[in-house]
Amino acid sequence: MYNNEINIPSLLKIGSGKIAKIGKYLIDRNYTKIALFFSDGIEGLVADKLYPGLEKYNISIVHKDIISDINIENAVHTAFKIPSETKVLLGIGGGKALDYGKYCAHILKLPYITVPTSVSNDGFCSPNTSLLVAGKRKSVKSTIPYGVVADIDVIETAPKSSLYSGIGDTISKITALWDWKQSFVKGFEYFNDFAGLMAYNSLDIIYLCDKLKPEDHEFKYRMVNSLVLSGIAMEIAGSSRPASGSEHLISHALDNVLTDSKMHGLQVGIATYLCSFLQNNQHEKVKDFLLKTGFLNFIEKDPVNKNEFIKALQLAPSIKQNYYTVLSEKDSFDKAINFIETDSILKQIIK
């Protein structure tokens, strides 16, 4: 196995007041003509911070879109409408705008800067995009962002559901890494030690939950750092393996089955709790983290339908072909059902 060239974000700004400084970050890199992609409702939230900084440094907005649709065909059409003098694309908001803008930048081979306004998952710094392909949500290969600008002041205004979604996506590295390493042990695929190390390091936030609460500024700062490391780990690995395993298969299956699906990270967090038990892998640590952060209490207010969850469990192993996870084991489904029926926590969040 030869070393391959990897990309990492060259611009990384995480902290307070960062959106107001985007104009300075752009002019320092001679990016004077830009395309902007906003999530619906986000432009008004950041306009008074963003636009004065752009005007101060004479940054020209040559294309602007409000994104509510993530159909891949629309993204392709949009990409070729962007003026040729554009130097860089920026996505500002939640997942839809960030993924849409990232894919447009990938098509045009232009640098892309992602400006997340919530911490619901690690997609803002990953080399993949989540788009609708033939009417179904698919993970599509693109390019890791050139830059990440995360303004914690803005992130703090996001709904609680986004925060807990990020918590669920962060903890999922425990089960994803177990699945990946076991797949390697069984001879199915290669394991990249450095990517694994980066993903493990993204879990440092687990050890802070005794000192920090999710509503703390510092907790959100650490969460963004964790999710950035997770995205870089995927770039190093050349796949989503460091951050996606059995728990993500269940979440993808839930998207197909649930009549009222939840945010991605919320579903992933529930599945991580279950899969860490099936793997006999740090289950108590996962449980402790999800309890201390209030994740499980948040899910309990709007539990998952039990019959639909079981249907998703049956479907999950077939979501990806030739892809080993703990769900590939013959007895995993029966063990999962028994755990759902007997565990006091799952009884409250899967009804």
Buried (B, 14 or more C-beta within 10 A) or exposed (E): EEEEEBEBBEBBBBBEEBBBBBBBBBBEBEBBBBBBBBBEEBBEBBEEBBBEBBEEBEBEBBBEBBBEEBBBEBBEEBBEEBEEEBBBBBBBBBBBBBBBBBBBBBBBEBBBBBBBBBBBBBBBBBBBBBBBEEEEBBBBEBBBBBBBBBBBBBBBEBEEBBBBBBBBBBBBBBBBBBBBBBBBEEEEEEBBEEBBBBBBBBBEBBEBBEEBEBEEBEBBBBBBBBBBBBBBBBBBBBBBBBBBBBBBBBBBBBBBBBEEBBBBBBBBBBBBBBBBBBBEBBBEBBBBBBBBBBBBEBBEEEBBBBEBBBBBBBBBBEBBEEBBBBBBBEEBBEBBEEBBEEBEBBEEBBE
